Amino acid sequence: MEEARQIVNDIQNGKIEPVYFLMGEETYYVDKIAEFIGDNVLAEEEKGFNQIVMYGRDTSVDEIVSNAKRYPMMAERQVIIVKEAQDLSRTIEKLTDYIENPQVTTTLVICYKYKKIDKRKKLYKAAAKSGLIFEGKRLYENQVADWIQRTLKSRGYSISPKASQMLVEFLGTDLGKIDNELQKLQLISPEGTQITPELIEENIGISKDFNNFELRKAIGMRDTVKAHRIINYFAQNPKDNPLMVTISLLFSYFSQLLQYHGMSDRSKGNVAKQLKVNPYFVSDYALGAKNYPMKKVSRAISLIQETDVKSKGVGAVNVSHGDLLKELLVKIMH
């Protein structure tokens, strides 16, 4: 995220704010910015007396303010990092008075994760005026594959489109969780390596052949044998392949096919832009649209919605998720 990179650059250039209020649903950059401040604002020999880490559940706003108001010892500034500050949500507004007039020799970092403060409140306005507010916004699923590619490129690695899609479909949009897996792959791979589906299968445990990406591709190609093989694998490994995830991805796929049918400009660039997919996968959508005319796509979407309802126990008592998926596959492909 460009905003996070700018914050880091400013700190490296000596532009350090008295208050950093880091908040939002996506906590990856909240943690990364706080970690960077903790590692870089003070010299190592200054940290013992001048860097304090506090936790929301174990402290109070009064205690935070008391520490923030003290002067640094044998250093130009002190750093106070308040982690899990969302645990102080009932009293966090009491920080307003301090933030309106912060101690210039203190850098106060508030990590307010999974939520955000009301922009209409005094606290938000004070933090925006006297310091810096950063909001970590959760990426949409179609943005995560690009984030993975950019992150690995910045570290001297690359990744194939299929491999990045496998990670997104298996790990979701949690950037922290994805980055943990990327770091594991980096540890065992020399710089310059391309991350492949095979590497992911061997070291993370995501099957390169039996996953939602391959299921979606098999359905689009009308490869009944392969699709049934994947469904049977899912039925045997339900914990690693929850029905809700598969249904969601199939719904997304057929919704994209419906959108494709409505396009007048089906050039690779336009399709990739409109469907928000990697250009590498555009040919898959073209084939899927050829195999599923608009009427069949609409029917498939309706069938997926019915299966979603049945999976919640409505009209399908004591039917396993594996059997529901098999039934759905038969109806869509025949």
For each residue, the residues with C-beta under 8 A, 3 or more apart:
1: 4 5 29 136
2: 5 6
3: 6 7 134
4: 1 7 8 29 32 33 134
5: 1 2 8 9
6: 2 3 9 10
7: 3 4 10 11 20 33 132 134
8: 4 5 11 12 33 36
9: 5 6 12 13
10: 6 7 13 15 16
11: 7 8 14 15 16 36 37 40 41
12: 8 9 40
13: 9 10
14: 11
15: 10 11
16: 10 11 41 77 107
17: 20 107 131 132
18: 102 103 104 106 107 108 130 131
19: 99 102 107 108 110 127 130 131 132
20: 7 17 33 34 37 107 108 109 110 131 132 134
21: 99 110 112 117 127 131 132 133 134
22: 29 30 33 34 109 110 111 112 134 136
23: 30 110 112 113 115 116 117 133 134 135 136
24: 27 29 30 113 114 115 116 134 135 136 137 138
25: 114 115 116 136 137 138
26: 29 30 136 137 138 139 175
27: 24 30 31 113 114 136 176
28: 31 32 136 174 175 176 179
29: 1 4 22 24 26 32 33 134 136 175
30: 22 23 24 26 27 33 34 111 112 113 134 136
31: 27 28 34 35 111 176
32: 4 28 29 35 36
33: 4 7 8 20 22 29 30 36 37 109 134
34: 20 22 30 31 37 38 81 83 109 111
35: 31 32 38 39
36: 8 11 32 33 39 40
37: 11 20 33 34 40 41 79 81 107 109
38: 34 35 41 51 53 79 81 109
39: 35 36
40: 11 12 36 37
41: 11 16 37 38 77 79 107
42: 46 47 50 51 75 77 78 79
43: 46 47 75
44: 47
45: 48
46: 42 43 49 50 51 72 74 75
47: 42 43 44 50 51 79
48: 45 51
49: 46 72 73 74 75
50: 42 46 47 72 73 75 77 78 79
51: 38 42 46 47 48 78 79 80 81
52: 67 78 79 80 81
53: 38 81 83
54: 58 59 63 64 67 80 81 82 83
55: 58 59 82 83 84 87
56: 59 82 83 84 85 86 87 88
57: 84 87
58: 54 55
59: 54 55 56 63 64 82 88
60: 63 64 88 91
61: 64 65 88 91 92 94 95
62: 65 66 94
63: 54 59 60 66 67
64: 54 59 60 61 67 68 80 82 95 108
65: 61 62 68 69 94 95 97 98
66: 62 63 69 70
67: 52 54 63 64 70 80
68: 64 65 80 98 102 103 106 108
69: 65 66 98 103 106
70: 66 67 78 106
71: 78 103 105
72: 46 49 50 75 76 77 78 105 106
73: 49 50 78
74: 46 49
75: 42 43 46 49 50 72 78
76: 72 105
77: 16 41 42 50 72 105 106 107
78: 42 50 51 52 70 71 72 73 75 105 106 107
79: 37 38 41 42 47 50 51 52 106 107 109
80: 51 52 54 64 67 68 106 107 108 109
81: 34 37 38 51 52 53 54 109 111
82: 54 55 56 59 64 85 88 108 109 110 111
83: 34 53 54 55 56 111
84: 55 56 57 87 111 113
85: 56 82 88 92 110 111 112 113
86: 56 89 112 113 114 115
87: 55 56 57 84
88: 56 59 60 61 82 85 91 92
89: 86 92 112 115
90:
91: 60 61 88 94
92: 61 85 88 89 95 112 117 123
93: 96 121 122 123
94: 61 62 65 91 97
95: 61 64 65 92 98 99 110 123
96: 93 99 100 122 123 126
97: 65 94 100 101
98: 65 68 69 95 101 102 108
99: 19 21 95 96 102 108 123 126 127 130 131
100: 96 97 126 129 130
101: 97 98 130
102: 18 19 68 98 99 106 108 130 131
103: 18 68 69 71 106
104: 18
105: 71 72 76 77 78
106: 18 68 69 70 72 77 78 79 80 102 103
107: 16 17 18 19 20 37 41 77 78 79 80
108: 18 19 20 64 68 80 82 98 99 102 131
109: 20 22 33 34 37 38 79 80 81 82
110: 19 20 21 22 23 82 85 95
111: 22 30 31 34 81 82 83 84 85
112: 21 22 23 30 85 86 89 92 115 116 117
113: 23 24 27 30 84 85 86
114: 24 25 27 86
115: 23 24 25 86 89 112
116: 23 24 25 112 135
117: 21 23 92 112 121 123 124 127
118: 121 124
119: 124 125
120: 124
121: 93 117 118 124 125
122: 93 96 125 126
123: 92 93 95 96 99 117 126 127
124: 117 118 119 120 121 127 128 133
125: 119 121 122 128 129
126: 96 99 100 122 123 129 130
127: 19 21 99 117 123 124 130 131 132 133
128: 124 125 131 133
129: 100 125 126
130: 18 19 99 100 101 102 126 127
131: 17 18 19 20 21 99 102 108 127 128
132: 7 17 19 20 21 127
133: 21 23 124 127 128
134: 3 4 7 20 21 22 23 24 29 30 33
135: 23 24 116
136: 1 22 23 24 25 26 27 28 29 30
137: 24 25 26
138: 24 25 26 173
139: 26 143 144 147 173 175
140: 143 144 173 276
141: 144 168 172 173 252
142: 145 276 277
143: 139 140 146 147 276
144: 139 140 141 147 148 168 173 175 178
145: 142 148 149 161 164 165 167 168 278
146: 143 149 150 278
147: 139 143 144 150 151 175
148: 144 145 151 152 159 164 167 168 178 182
149: 145 146 152 153 158 159 164
150: 146 147 153 154
151: 147 148 154 155 179 182
152: 148 149 155 157 158 159 182 195
153: 149 150 156 157 158
154: 150 151
155: 151 152 186 191
156: 153 191 192
157: 152 153 185 186 189 191 192 193 194 195
158: 149 152 153 193 194 195
159: 148 149 152 163 164 194 195 196
160: 163 164 194 195 196 197
161: 145 164 165 278 280 281
162: 165 166 197 208 213
163: 159 160 166 167 195 196 197 199 200
164: 145 148 149 159 160 161 167 168 195
165: 145 161 162 168 169 213 278 281
166: 162 163 169 170 197 200 206 208 211 213
167: 145 148 163 164 170 171 178 181 182 200 204 206
168: 141 144 145 148 164 165 171 172 173 178
169: 165 166 211 212 213 245 249
170: 166 167 204 206 211
171: 167 168 174 177 178 181
172: 141 168 177
173: 138 139 140 141 144 168
174: 28 171 177 178
175: 26 28 29 139 144 147 178 179
176: 27 28 31 179 180
177: 171 172 174 180 181
178: 144 148 167 168 171 174 175 181 182
179: 28 151 175 176 182 183
180: 176 177 183 184
181: 167 171 177 178 184 185 204
182: 148 151 152 167 178 179 185 186 195
183: 179 180 186 187
184: 180 181 187 188 203 204
185: 157 181 182 188 189 195 199 200 203 204
186: 155 157 182 183 189
187: 183 184
188: 184 185 203
189: 157 185 186 193 195 199
190: 193
191: 155 156 157
192: 156 157
193: 157 158 189 190 199
194: 157 158 159 160
195: 152 157 158 159 160 163 164 182 185 189 199 200
196: 159 160 163 199 200
197: 160 162 163 166 200 201 208
198: 201 202 208
199: 163 185 189 193 195 196 202 203
200: 163 166 167 185 195 196 197 203 204 206 208
201: 197 198 204 205 206 207 208
202: 198 199
203: 184 185 188 199 200
204: 167 170 181 184 185 200 201
205: 201 240
206: 166 167 170 200 201 211
207: 201 210 211 233
208: 162 166 197 198 200 201 211 214
209: 214 230
210: 207 214 229 230 233 234 241
211: 166 169 170 206 207 208 214 215 230 241
212: 169 215 216 241 245 246 249
213: 162 165 166 169 216 217
214: 208 209 210 211 217 218 226 230
215: 211 212 218 219 227 230 231 234 246 250
216: 212 213 219 220 249 250 253
217: 213 214 220 221 284
218: 214 215 221 223 226 227 230
219: 215 216 222 223 227 250 253 288 329 332 333
220: 216 217 253 284 285 287 288 291 292
221: 217 218 226 287 288 291
222: 219 291 333
223: 218 219 226 227
224: 227 228 333
225: 228 229
226: 214 218 221 223 229 230
227: 215 218 219 223 224 230 231 329 333
228: 224 225 231 232 326 329
229: 210 225 226 232 233
230: 209 210 211 214 215 218 226 227 233 234
231: 215 227 228 234 235 322 325 326 329
232: 228 229 235 236 322
233: 207 210 229 230 236 237 241
234: 210 215 230 231 237 238 241 246 322 325
235: 231 232 238 320 321 322 323 325 326
236: 232 233 322
237: 233 234 240 241
238: 234 235 241 242 243 321 322
239: 242
240: 205 237
241: 210 211 212 233 234 237 238 245 246
242: 238 239 245 246 321
243: 238 246 247 311 321 324 325
244: 247 248 311
245: 169 212 241 242 248 249
246: 212 215 234 241 242 243 249 250 325
247: 243 244 250 251 304 307 308 311
248: 244 245 251 252
249: 169 212 216 245 246 252 253
250: 215 216 219 246 247 253 254 300 304 328
251: 247 248 254 255 301 304 305 308
252: 141 248 249 255 256
253: 216 219 220 249 250 256 257 288
254: 250 251 257 258 292 297 300 301 304
255: 251 252 258 259 301
256: 252 253 259 260 275 277 285
257: 253 254 260 261 285 288 289 292 297
258: 254 255 261 262 294 297 298 301
259: 255 256 262 263 274 275
260: 256 257 263 266 271 275 285 286 288 289
261: 257 258 289 293 294 297
262: 258 259
263: 259 260 266 270 271 274
264:
265: 270
266: 260 263 270 271 286
267: 270 271
268: 271 272 279 282
269: 272 273 279
270: 263 265 266 267 273 274
271: 260 263 266 267 268 274 275 277 282 285 286
272: 268 269 275 276 277 278 279 282
273: 269 270 276
274: 259 263 270 271
275: 256 259 260 271 272 282 285
276: 140 142 143 272 273
277: 142 256 271 272 281 282 285
278: 145 146 161 165 272 281
279: 268 269 272 282
280: 161
281: 161 165 277 278 284 285
282: 268 271 272 275 277 279 285 286
283: 286 287
284: 217 220 281 287 288
285: 220 256 257 260 271 275 277 281 282 288 289
286: 260 266 271 282 283 289 290
287: 220 221 283 284 290 291
288: 219 220 221 253 257 260 284 285 291 292
289: 257 260 261 285 286 292 297
290: 286 287
291: 220 221 222 287 288
292: 220 254 257 288 289 296 297 300
293: 261 296 297
294: 258 261 297 298
295: 298 299
296: 292 293 299 300
297: 254 257 258 261 289 292 293 294 300 301
298: 258 294 295 301 302
299: 295 296 302 303 332
300: 250 254 292 296 297 303 304 332
301: 251 254 255 258 297 298 304 305
302: 298 299 305 306
303: 299 300 306 307 328 331 332
304: 247 250 251 254 300 301 307 308 328 332
305: 251 301 302 308 309
306: 302 303 309 310
307: 247 303 304 310 311 324 325 327 328
308: 247 251 304 305 311 312
309: 305 306 312 314 315
310: 306 307 313 314 315 316 319 324
311: 243 244 247 307 308 316 321 324
312: 308 309
313: 310 316 317
314: 309 310
315: 309 310
316: 310 311 313 319 324
317: 313
318:
319: 310 316 323 324
320: 235 323 324
321: 235 238 242 243 311 324 325
322: 231 232 234 235 236 238 325 326
323: 235 319 320 326 327
324: 243 307 310 311 316 319 320 321 327 328
325: 231 234 235 243 246 307 321 322 328 329
326: 228 231 235 322 323 329 330
327: 307 323 324 330 331
328: 250 303 304 307 324 325 331 332
329: 219 227 228 231 325 326 332 333
330: 326 327 333 334
331: 303 327 328 334
332: 219 299 300 303 304 328 329
333: 219 222 224 227 329 330
334: 330 331
